[in-house]
Amino acid sequence: MLVLRKMTIGLISDSHGNFSNLEEAISRLRSHKVNKIIHLGDIFHGGLVKYDEVRSLRLMREKRIHGLKGNHDIKVVEMLKTDCQTASMFSEKDVQYLRQMPTTIDLGEEFRFSHCSVTGSLNSNYPRIRNALDAQTELAKITLHNRFGVYLLGHSHINRVFSRNCKGISEIAPDFGKKICMEES
């Protein structure tokens, strides 16, 4: 959970169609009275779409979870264009929700949420950010998007939060399963 002044945000990422885990995570975050829940991408697992993945998408839509597209979600969007069997599993509202998901959410000029890249790109070179050195390498690629102080990314399946300041990159929450508090600037 990320606690900002006057706002609590619950983060979920890479649920990969595990409906029961997603349902439990949403329930726990709601019990903490979060103001907003953001899923950092990869609702789907890739390959053939399974019913629990569709149920996961539907749950997010019905519970008004802010979802970002992950690399697996992009593949499903592409499959919907050509695979009638896959498309038949989704309601029109599900497809609309999935297609309209952004690749980034920016909270002011301080926070950027994305699936796998600080720029929000979902190209084939998905960075694996495991430590401060990886974060430094990825953040060094930024030219135009240099304004954010905190980047919250999914994709790596590793619970880490890194912050950029005048001294460089530092890990601010090595165990992201716990609540972290930050003041907005």
Rosetta blueprint (number, residue, H / E / L):
1 M L
2 L E
3 V E
4 L E
5 R L
6 K L
7 M E
8 T E
9 I E
10 G E
11 L E
12 I E
13 S L
14 D L
15 S L
16 H L
17 G L
18 N L
19 F H
20 S H
21 N H
22 L H
23 E H
24 E H
25 A H
26 I H
27 S H
28 R H
29 L H
30 R H
31 S H
32 H L
33 K L
34 V L
35 N L
36 K E
37 I E
38 I E
39 H E
40 L L
41 G L
42 D L
43 I L
44 F L
45 H L
46 G L
47 G L
48 L L
49 V L
50 K L
51 Y H
52 D H
53 E H
54 V H
55 R H
56 S H
57 L H
58 R H
59 L H
60 M H
61 R H
62 E H
63 K L
64 R L
65 I L
66 H E
67 G E
68 L L
69 K L
70 G L
71 N H
72 H H
73 D H
74 I H
75 K H
76 V H
77 V H
78 E H
79 M H
80 L H
81 K H
82 T H
83 D L
84 C H
85 Q H
86 T H
87 A H
88 S L
89 M L
90 F L
91 S L
92 E H
93 K H
94 D H
95 V H
96 Q H
97 Y H
98 L H
99 R H
100 Q H
101 M L
102 P L
103 T L
104 T E
105 I E
106 D E
107 L E
108 G L
109 E L
110 E L
111 F E
112 R E
113 F E
114 S E
115 H L
116 C L
117 S L
118 V L
119 T L
120 G L
121 S L
122 L L
123 N L
124 S L
125 N L
126 Y L
127 P L
128 R L
129 I L
130 R L
131 N L
132 A H
133 L H
134 D H
135 A H
136 Q H
137 T H
138 E H
139 L H
140 A H
141 K L
142 I L
143 T L
144 L L
145 H L
146 N L
147 R L
148 F L
149 G L
150 V E
151 Y E
152 L E
153 L E
154 G L
155 H L
156 S L
157 H L
158 I L
159 N L
160 R L
161 V L
162 F E
163 S E
164 R E
165 N E
166 C L
167 K L
168 G E
169 I E
170 S E
171 E E
172 I L
173 A L
174 P L
175 D L
176 F L
177 G L
178 K L
179 K L
180 I E
181 C E
182 M L
183 E L
184 E L
185 S L
